[in-house]
Amino acid sequence: MVSKLWQCAIRYSKPILQSRDAKSSSKEQESGVSAMESLHRQYLPIILRSMKVDVLKRIASQEDLTNTILFAMVDYTDFVKI
């Protein structure tokens, strides 16, 4: 576990942090961009899947809320007619 964490720090964290320094060279900046793009490619599918699941849950709850509001409006219009 520690070795994987260390490898991740060497491969991604160090280049990204070095590229953010104002005094970094163009090679360090390119290395940081490359590391960031690599992380982006690896984690984007995971993030998209989890967000899609969350969105589907929200859509379902919004449909329930919409139906509740519509039923309340129908009940109110019926009440006003009386």
C-alpha positions as CSV (number, residue, x, y, z in Angstrom):
1,M,0.0,0.0,0.0
2,V,2.7,2.5,0.9
3,S,4.7,1.7,-2.2
4,K,1.6,2.3,-4.4
5,L,1.0,5.6,-2.7
6,W,4.7,6.5,-3.1
7,Q,4.5,5.6,-6.8
8,C,1.5,7.8,-7.3
9,A,3.1,10.7,-5.6
10,I,6.2,10.4,-7.8
11,R,4.2,9.9,-11.0
12,Y,1.5,12.5,-10.5
13,S,1.7,14.7,-7.5
14,K,5.3,15.8,-7.8
15,P,5.1,16.8,-11.5
16,I,1.7,18.6,-11.1
17,L,2.9,20.5,-8.0
18,Q,6.2,21.5,-9.7
19,S,4.4,22.7,-12.8
20,R,2.3,25.1,-10.7
21,D,5.3,26.9,-9.4
22,A,5.8,30.3,-11.1
23,K,9.5,29.6,-11.6
24,S,9.1,26.2,-13.2
25,S,10.7,25.4,-16.5
26,S,8.8,24.6,-19.7
27,K,9.8,20.9,-19.3
28,E,8.4,20.8,-15.8
29,Q,5.2,22.5,-17.0
30,E,4.8,20.0,-19.8
31,S,5.4,17.1,-17.4
32,G,2.7,18.5,-15.1
33,V,0.2,18.8,-17.9
34,S,1.0,15.3,-19.1
35,A,0.5,13.9,-15.5
36,M,-2.8,15.8,-15.2
37,E,-4.1,14.6,-18.6
38,S,-3.1,11.0,-17.6
39,L,-5.1,11.3,-14.3
40,H,-8.0,12.8,-16.2
41,R,-8.1,9.9,-18.7
42,Q,-8.0,7.3,-15.9
43,Y,-10.6,8.8,-13.6
44,L,-13.0,10.5,-16.0
45,P,-15.0,7.2,-16.7
46,I,-15.3,6.6,-12.9
47,I,-16.5,10.1,-12.3
48,L,-19.0,10.1,-15.2
49,R,-20.5,6.8,-14.0
50,S,-21.0,7.9,-10.5
51,M,-22.4,11.2,-11.6
52,K,-24.8,9.5,-14.0
53,V,-26.1,7.4,-11.2
54,D,-26.7,10.4,-9.0
55,V,-28.4,12.2,-11.9
56,L,-30.8,9.3,-12.5
57,K,-31.7,9.4,-8.8
58,R,-32.4,13.1,-9.0
59,I,-34.5,12.8,-12.1
60,A,-36.6,10.1,-10.4
61,S,-37.1,12.3,-7.3
62,Q,-37.9,15.3,-9.5
63,E,-40.6,13.4,-11.4
64,D,-42.1,12.4,-8.1
65,L,-42.1,16.0,-7.0
66,T,-43.6,17.2,-10.3
67,N,-46.4,14.6,-9.9
68,T,-47.1,15.7,-6.4
69,I,-47.2,19.4,-7.4
70,L,-49.6,18.5,-10.3
71,F,-51.9,16.6,-8.1
72,A,-51.9,19.4,-5.6
73,M,-52.8,21.9,-8.3
74,V,-55.7,19.7,-9.5
75,D,-57.0,19.4,-6.0
76,Y,-56.7,23.1,-5.5
77,T,-58.5,23.9,-8.7
78,D,-61.3,21.5,-7.7
79,F,-61.5,23.1,-4.3
80,V,-61.7,26.6,-5.9
81,K,-64.6,25.5,-8.2
82,I,-66.7,24.5,-5.1
